């Protein structure tokens, strides 16, 4: 076994950033990249470091609306480690994309707005993390604005998320009174100065009278000292409890001002786990694929088309789970389809570099022409199948209509391509020529309309169809399932994989059909076979 195969996976850290919209997630992402690039160049941001500041929001609709609607993958180095940052959409209409991205993460940073605390989407994303036992580091953002009492925020995290909290830092007030943050472990104080250029902030020891030099308000200083002592009562940080998903260390700062961002990266370097074993099916048996296993293996958690409109590209994002990947290797899917990987990509938002090799914990892009789908497993043997990534039943169904009906074939191709990415779902009713688009939220439909216009040059409108609900139907008895499909042909369709789908006018109709057909299961989630 090569020495690199033993040592390289231990240097990787794969983490996602999750938050409610407008909590500052994208700003934190970009300033983490900047801070890491600056430090890697010994305080000087070289041209390559500047390139890493490229916005992770690359779609036109993202730039216009100021939101993230697609996951991005970015790589940076810090403290002799390689970080793979998975930036996820914050908007609830794209929770499915976020869920898929979290399957590739070993740790998550939960960003909270100091003024708003835990918001509904934060709660949903946390539940996804809990399902996968993903350890969470909490970053309370926007300390340069007026916010809630920190003790109340910590209580809210404990109560709503059922997590043990351990503040690793403590803020001196917030908003206009904000003076900085104290490191409760090292006894250092990071002084806040509102720097327009986002330059480095100075650290000082909190011994003697030095702390008083940073406060022009004695009452605030005394209040800060009292709160520090109370904060220490939360107890010691336990890394095992953190990695099991029971405890969260809490950090404070201002992503916009790049204040506290470096300290957050240091925390991830210290606490975030290296790549862990992944469960998979091999030769019909469930096994654990170790990061140091010799054979290359990984799974596709995202597919993105047309990131570069000049090349009409299509890239599958592969999370490496084991082995030493080398450019030019041939990998096989679990269905024994061979993929030659000649131009694997490492991502720096819009910028890319060719990956000559990769190890467990790396995320590489594999250009392909529709050969790979979300949930596909890739390995040298083709005999490894990782646990599937589920699709969720859509909450909104729409029928696509073209201004120019002669371009129907082009529309079908565009809809299929976007559905393969996981942007939306596509259903073909058994009766009629229409195709039905399914989405979790209305913003997904807006994104699809914009992308079809921008990337395919088609003007399309989406109308409400006669159906309002879609459920996958399965049964242990094939004859029973076939009889149900034949009897309900006017309500049946298929998804992109050809799986049968029951299309109903309302949720009540689904319940009625279920009562009448107890041997049929109506599913709200489906994994690709």
Steps between C-alpha positions, in 0.01 A plus 500: 500500500643839402600743773280769340193276526562475874572868565302707246143413616591613852577847362151545351210681664163501321241738642177665394363838603130505588275788600169675457499744203673833574693373803823579314596155373631603158693794651656263753589256221683758295683652795612158621653450155666841513634455852639156422660622176663796675641284777623235255699773324654618828287813524510588132207420276650382174316495171381148562374604842305782339345253258373304795286797595283438198135504599350160566170633363565470127150477353337815367190447716721467811676828428172682428315376810795483739434136595673167453296246304771248413764322702861597432819315584821685581843377608751691711804423717571606857721370783640222277147372439284495188144623554216419266223750568149412384290816476130412503186694404341668800153537350252232608388440140841340440510278808533190280825631350623578853412149618696344215800721576494408869540133405852597385592700814678376812421814701274806478530865601161632613482877449257695721410869476565648846178701475275214385639181654362169376262547207271240335739399221787469747288251693424295186864484396607405850258205492669381180837519675359308795372222272856453377670565839698787347693698766415871506711808577283806574603846375294792632532770235451876465635599843566847356121546503263511793399151607349275764661423832759221441371297796151503347641382167683213669183401686308504172754265339475266798121502510411490130780276377552287811876560476750556777665838438852605594595861423863500390499881483305779663399833341533838662154643418374540140411772252652843568627387840676191359863488618613154398502136607689312769637149449388317814767232462812705425416820686556714189286795396433577134434871473236616251581799282263584216745468212356570158772291334428205725863489618632282781394579858740499793516241779604598854532306825230565759741531791555787739337820386554442127132423440400841635700661219236382253196628691398862538204402719581360845145370549524303173838359602364382835194350330725318252718354777194373688352343186831328422500328836138390454578370149768271641229324703382324182779249558780350298486425130493125428619415150345153504160639594539759222588241236203285604273800435403570863702815571571820305785744563384861455701777333417866440595757237406710198544332163455830318790656692703177486504512879528162673514315165860382539421373849209299356730341239747414778216331690412289198866406458512388863160335548346397166553129429709371213311282246317214671413147378196490269241222497450330165375179346771279349423162344160505672647565846501823703858608566687811613726663243805639681667822375830311480362207297707451186214496249364836381134549588258792538147621433339778295305741722440776245488555125526848349456589134599817316723657767699611195253600226780515243562128532153361581664295770349251742691418816435229761628580850667186641572468874807279529465231769811286453812435295746714309335643191724589207405701195415275206363213710202296385226461757180294487151566629314236702312431174839415339513810280863604440598868536843619385601798717744700286427854623404487870440844653571668831268794568568856606142626444502604132870418464625149444826308503578154366535244778798273440411288803248491784438314825214425739338829601570673170219613272582480131292596200463245221394649165258266321218504247211368706676178603488581873205578724460610862537191721729307266788311660838483326782256576782317328321167534146620434386273783450771764162667553475777759171574675270684262414869511120532515261709293218667691142521380439846345263746663434691176412352158506705180444437129755651262370702202711643215432817306631314193355144490747402226773501766329237715785254448755758622285572806478131587878472482545808721251373759661157508847650538394722792310213663812283479684773690236482771384860444144369469327169429334392177195278459351366177127417531405170336221677310570818303810670362560748784786475746452601863771683692517444876666736749531539878444876478392770255848652479620178338254563217633857460856369483403238244323760282804731517747223423297368205493850357868577568655162425267361232350814345140389559210710631288273715206555733387267777130440557310316771412148374203289602726320748611646833674208671751232396592180686720208397313170518657164592379162613656173611272326248574590136160378380321721755702802388434430130126464565496833689686676216262359237192594700621858565660573161353852486688586820825319431832619366871427522798695631837549332606146599178343372368435853118508529348815651142561616387850394205618706279808502539538876654345808153369584502292181832347606355406838189353337708293257715377786197391703362311201833337416668392825764292317626808314743738670483868401849642565609859565868411447675279247856381468636411159533125468 
